[in-house]
C-alpha cells in the first residue's frame, strides 16, 4: 500500500479533519513517520520504531437502497412503472435517480420481470415479490432481507419522475452527518420521499403489515425525523391530482420542461 511522507503540520490537519482522532490521540506524545487515509476513513499511523497501529474511530456506515417497484397500481389500470415520460419509463427514471456510489448495495423489489431485467442493466440486485397483494409492508421486508449487514436503508419509490440523483446523494450525505436520525427529502417542512432509516428502526419496519409503510414508523418517532429541503416538484407523484400538479408549476408545459432539464 502506497505511503507518502508528510510533515507534522500535515498530520495535525489530517487529525483535525478526521472525526474522532483529535480525541483519540495527543500529538505531543507521538512521533510519526507517515500517515495515510484509506477508503473507509481508517487512519494508519506508522512509528519510526517500525511499529504499526490502526484505529477505527468512525467507519462510514454501510447504507443500502431499496427501490420499491412491486405495486400493481390498480388506480392506474396497468403497470404504471411502464408509463413513459419523454421516452423513459417511470421505472427507468427511478433507477437513474439512484447514486450507486452512495450505497453498499441497491436492491429493486418487484413483481415485474421487465423491472428485474432493468435492475440488472443498472447492476442492481432484483428481488422478486411474489405477493404484491400483501402490501407495501411486504416490499419493505423483502428489501431489508436482501440488504446485507447494512447500518441504514434508504427507501425510494418509483413514481417521482422529477427526482434528481443529486438530491438523493445529498440526502445520503445529510444522513451521514446525522446518523442517529431518520432523514427524508421534504419541502417547506412537508415530508416527501425518499426516506432513510438507521438500522435501529429495522425491527419496526419489519413488523409492518399490509399497506402500512414507513410513514407509520415515522409517526411514532417524529422527534427523530430530519428533513432535507428540495424543490417541491421533485417530490411530486406522477398521479397526483391535476390541481396539486398545477400548484407546483405555472403551466402544464413546465412539467415537460423540468423533466427534460433533469436529463
C-alpha positions in Angstrom: 0.0 0.0 0.0 1.4 3.4 -1.0 2.6 5.7 1.6 3.7 9.3 1.5 6.0 11.2 3.9 4.2 14.2 5.3 5.0 16.9 7.9 3.9 17.2 11.5 1.6 20.1 10.4 0.0 17.9 7.7 -0.6 15.2 10.3 -2.3 17.8 12.6 -4.6 18.8 9.7 -5.5 15.2 8.9 -6.3 14.5 12.5 -8.4 17.6 12.9 -10.4 16.7 9.7 -10.8 13.0 10.7 -13.7 12.7 13.0 -12.7 11.2 16.4 -9.0 11.2 16.0 -8.4 14.6 17.7 -9.9 12.9 20.8 -8.1 9.6 20.3 -4.5 11.0 20.2 -2.4 13.6 21.8 0.0 14.8 19.2 2.6 15.7 21.7 3.1 12.1 22.7 3.5 10.6 19.2 6.4 10.5 16.8 5.1 9.9 13.3 6.9 8.7 10.2 3.9 8.8 7.8 0.2 8.8 7.8 -2.4 8.0 5.2 -6.2 7.5 4.9 -7.8 4.5 3.2 -11.2 4.2 1.5 -13.1 3.6 4.7 -11.6 6.5 6.7 -9.2 4.4 8.7 -6.1 6.2 9.8 -2.9 4.2 10.0 0.0 5.6 12.0 3.5 4.4 11.3 6.1 5.0 14.0 9.8 5.4 13.5 10.3 2.2 15.5 8.5 0.4 12.6 5.5 -0.3 14.9 2.1 0.0 13.1 -1.3 0.5 14.6 -4.8 1.0 13.2 -7.6 2.8 14.8 -11.2 2.8 13.6 -12.8 5.9 15.1 -16.0 6.2 12.9 -16.1 4.0 9.9 -18.6 5.1 7.3 -22.0 3.4 7.9 -23.0 0.9 5.2 -26.1 2.3 3.6 -28.4 0.2 1.4 -31.0 1.3 -1.0 -34.4 -0.4 -1.6 -36.2 0.7 -4.8 -39.8 -0.2 -4.3 -41.2 -1.3 -7.7 -43.7 -4.0 -6.8 -47.0 -2.2 -6.8 -49.9 -3.2 -9.1 -51.2 0.4 -9.4 -54.9 -0.6 -9.6 -55.9 3.1 -9.8 -53.8 3.5 -12.9 -55.3 0.4 -14.6 -51.9 -1.1 -15.7 -48.3 -1.4 -14.8 -47.6 2.3 -14.1 -43.9 1.7 -14.0 -44.0 1.2 -17.7 -45.7 4.5 -18.3 -43.4 6.8 -20.3 -42.4 10.4 -20.0 -40.3 11.8 -22.9 -39.4 8.3 -23.9 -38.3 7.0 -20.5 -40.4 4.8 -18.2 -41.1 5.8 -14.6 -39.0 2.8 -13.5 -36.1 3.9 -15.6 -36.3 7.4 -14.1 -36.4 5.9 -10.6 -33.3 3.8 -11.3 -31.5 6.7 -12.7 -32.2 8.7 -9.6 -30.1 6.2 -7.5 -26.5 7.4 -7.0 -24.7 3.9 -6.9 -21.5 5.3 -5.3 -23.5 6.3 -2.2 -24.7 2.7 -1.4 -23.1 -0.5 -0.3 -25.9 -2.3 -2.1 -29.0 -1.4 -4.2 -31.9 -3.8 -4.5 -35.1 -3.5 -6.6 -38.1 -5.2 -5.2 -40.6 -6.0 -8.0 -43.1 -8.4 -9.3 -42.4 -7.5 -12.9 -39.8 -9.5 -15.0 -39.1 -6.4 -17.1 -38.3 -4.4 -13.9 -36.0 -7.1 -12.7 -34.2 -7.0 -16.1 -33.9 -3.2 -15.9 -32.4 -3.6 -12.4 -29.7 -5.9 -13.8 -28.8 -3.4 -16.5 -28.1 -0.9 -13.8 -26.0 -3.5 -11.9 -28.6 -3.5 -9.1 -30.0 -6.7 -7.4 -33.6 -7.6 -8.3 -35.7 -9.1 -5.6 -38.8 -10.9 -6.6 -42.0 -10.1 -4.8 -44.4 -13.0 -5.3 -47.1 -11.4 -3.2 -47.5 -7.8 -4.1 -51.1 -8.1 -2.8 -49.7 -8.3 0.7 -49.0 -4.6 0.5 -46.0 -2.2 0.8 -45.0 -3.7 4.1 -44.0 -6.9 2.4 -41.9 -5.0 -0.1 -40.1 -3.3 2.7 -39.5 -6.6 4.5 -38.2 -8.2 1.3 -35.9 -5.2 0.7 -34.4 -5.3 4.2 -33.9 -9.1 4.0 -31.9 -8.6 0.8 -29.6 -5.9 2.2 -26.6 -7.5 3.8 -25.1 -6.1 7.0 -26.3 -2.5 6.3 -26.4 0.1 9.0 -29.1 2.1 7.3 -31.6 1.8 4.4 -33.0 4.3 2.0 -36.4 3.5 0.5 -37.1 5.0 -2.9 -40.4 4.9 -4.6 -40.8 4.6 -8.3 -43.2 7.3 -9.3 -41.3 10.6 -8.7 -40.1 11.3 -12.3 -38.6 14.6 -11.4 -36.5 13.4 -8.6 -32.8 14.1 -9.2 -29.9 11.8 -8.5 -28.0 14.7 -6.9 -30.8 15.2 -4.4 -30.6 11.6 -3.3 -26.9 11.9 -2.9 -27.3 15.0 -0.8 -29.8 13.2 1.4 -27.3 10.4 2.0 -24.6 12.9 2.9 -27.1 14.6 5.2 -27.7 11.3 6.9 -24.0 10.7 7.4 -23.9 14.0 9.4 -27.0 12.9 11.4 -26.7 9.1 11.6 -29.0 8.6 14.6 -31.9 10.2 12.8 -34.5 9.3 10.2 -33.9 11.6 7.2 -36.1 12.4 4.3 -36.5 14.8 1.4 -39.1 17.5 2.0 -40.2 20.9 1.1 -41.2 23.8 3.4 -41.5 21.3 6.3 -43.6 18.8 4.5 -42.1 15.3 4.3 -41.7 13.5 0.9 -39.7 10.6 -0.4 -37.2 9.0 -0.3 -36.7 8.3 3.4 -33.6 6.9 5.0 -33.8 4.8 8.3 -31.0 3.8 10.7 -30.9 0.1 11.5 -32.4 0.7 14.9 -35.7 1.2 13.1 -35.5 -2.0 11.1 -37.4 -4.2 13.6 -40.3 -1.7 13.5 -40.2 -1.7 9.7 -40.2 -5.5 9.5 -43.2 -5.6 11.9 -45.4 -3.5 9.5 -48.4 -5.3 7.9 -50.4 -4.8 4.8 -50.3 -1.4 3.3 -48.7 0.3 6.3 -45.4 1.7 5.2 -42.5 3.8 6.6 -44.8 6.6 7.5 -46.3 4.5 10.2 -42.8 4.2 11.9 -42.1 7.9 11.3 -45.3 9.0 13.0 -44.1 7.1 16.1 -40.8 8.9 16.1 -41.4 12.4 14.8 -38.7 13.7 17.1 -36.1 11.6 15.2 -37.1 13.0 11.8 -34.9 15.5 9.9 -35.9 16.9 6.5 -33.6 17.9 3.7 -35.3 20.6 1.6 -35.6 20.2 -2.2 -37.9 21.8 -4.8 -41.5 20.6 -4.4 -41.6 19.4 -8.0 -39.0 16.7 -7.2 -41.4 15.1 -4.7 -44.5 15.1 -7.0 -46.1 11.7 -7.6 -46.9 11.2 -11.3 -50.5 10.6 -10.5 -51.3 13.3 -8.0 -54.3 15.5 -8.7 -54.1 18.0 -11.6 -54.8 20.8 -9.1 -51.8 19.8 -7.0 -49.6 19.4 -10.0 -50.5 22.9 -11.2 -49.7 24.2 -7.8 -46.1 23.2 -8.5 -45.9 24.7 -12.0 -47.3 27.8 -13.6 -48.2 25.8 -16.7 -48.5 22.2 -17.7 -45.7 22.8 -20.2 -43.3 23.4 -17.3 -43.8 19.8 -16.2 -42.4 18.7 -19.6 -39.6 21.3 -19.4 -38.5 20.2 -15.9 -38.3 16.6 -17.0 -36.2 17.5 -20.0 -33.9 19.7 -17.8 -33.4 16.8 -15.4 -31.8 14.6 -18.0 
